């Protein structure tokens, strides 16, 4: 039996990060459906299951790989914003954060130096700020 399953899965795409995320969303929506009995949660669960199996059983590796890359880029973009916000919160007592008025680059300046001239490292614009 194992050999038959192995032969069936030969050449198929299998599971990746997007597949795991899809199954996680499906599992959460299924648990919520069991308690709330909202029909939309049932459809979300079914869509996630069908999408997961469609991707896992697909033989179009290049297309599934591109989908996974787009998902990872979006995930990293969102996670990066949270990571930056957490870092900024952790360093709030030591540093003051400014945004460049011309290029919107975030600039970190040590606290306790009074009124200083800040030069943006990206566009070289100078502006005054209180550290």
C-alpha positions in Angstrom: 0.0 0.0 0.0 2.8 2.4 0.8 4.4 1.7 -2.5 1.1 2.6 -4.3 0.9 5.9 -2.4 4.5 6.7 -3.1 4.1 5.9 -6.8 0.9 8.1 -6.9 2.8 11.1 -5.3 5.8 10.8 -7.6 6.1 14.0 -9.6 3.5 15.8 -7.5 4.3 19.2 -5.8 3.5 18.2 -2.2 3.4 20.6 0.8 5.0 24.0 1.3 4.6 27.0 3.5 1.5 28.2 1.6 0.0 24.8 1.9 0.6 24.7 5.7 -0.9 28.2 6.1 -4.0 27.1 4.0 -4.5 24.1 6.2 -4.1 26.2 9.3 -6.8 28.6 8.1 -9.0 25.7 7.3 -8.5 24.1 10.7 -9.3 27.4 12.5 -12.4 28.0 10.4 -13.6 24.4 11.0 -13.2 24.8 14.8 -15.1 28.1 14.6 -17.8 26.5 12.5 -18.3 23.8 15.1 -19.1 26.4 17.7 -20.7 29.2 15.7 -22.5 27.3 12.9 -22.0 30.1 10.5 -22.3 28.9 6.9 -19.5 31.1 5.6 -17.0 29.3 7.9 -18.0 26.0 6.3 -17.4 27.4 2.8 -14.0 28.8 3.9 -13.1 25.3 5.3 -14.1 23.6 2.2 -12.3 26.1 0.0 -9.1 25.7 2.0 -9.2 21.9 1.8 -9.8 21.9 -1.9 -7.1 24.5 -2.5 -4.6 22.6 -0.4 -5.2 19.3 -2.2 -5.2 21.0 -5.6 -1.8 22.5 -4.9 -0.3 19.3 -3.2 -1.4 17.0 -6.0 -0.4 19.4 -8.8 2.4 18.5 -11.2 3.0 22.1 -12.3 6.0 22.7 -10.0 6.9 26.1 -11.4 3.5 27.6 -10.9 3.2 26.3 -7.3 6.7 27.5 -6.6 5.8 31.0 -7.8 2.6 31.0 -5.7 4.7 30.1 -2.6 7.2 32.8 -3.3 4.5 35.4 -3.6 3.0 34.2 -0.3 6.4 34.3 1.4 7.1 37.8 0.2 3.7 39.0 1.5 4.3 37.2 4.8 7.7 38.7 5.2 6.4 42.2 4.4 3.7 41.9 7.1 6.1 40.2 9.6 8.7 42.9 8.9 6.4 45.7 9.9 5.5 44.0 13.2 9.2 43.3 13.8 10.1 46.9 13.2 7.3 48.1 15.4 8.5 45.8 18.2 12.1 46.8 17.8 11.1 50.5 17.9 9.0 49.9 21.0 11.9 48.1 22.8 14.3 50.9 22.0 12.0 53.8 22.8 13.9 54.7 26.0 17.3 54.9 24.4 16.5 56.2 20.9 14.2 58.6 19.3 12.8 57.7 15.8 12.2 60.3 13.1 10.9 60.1 9.5 12.7 62.0 6.8 10.4 64.6 5.4 11.5 64.1 1.8 12.1 60.3 1.4 10.2 59.0 4.4 13.2 56.9 5.6 13.0 56.0 9.3 16.0 57.4 11.2 17.1 56.4 14.7 18.7 59.1 16.9 20.1 58.7 20.4 18.1 60.4 23.1 19.4 63.2 25.4 21.3 65.4 23.0 18.8 68.3 22.9 17.9 70.0 19.6 20.1 68.5 16.9 20.4 68.7 13.1 19.5 65.3 11.6 20.8 64.3 8.2 19.0 61.5 6.4 21.5 58.8 5.4 19.5 57.9 2.3 18.8 61.3 0.6 21.1 63.6 2.6 18.3 66.0 3.6 18.9 67.8 6.9 16.2 68.7 9.3 16.0 69.8 13.0 14.7 67.5 15.7 14.8 67.2 19.5 16.5 64.1 20.7 
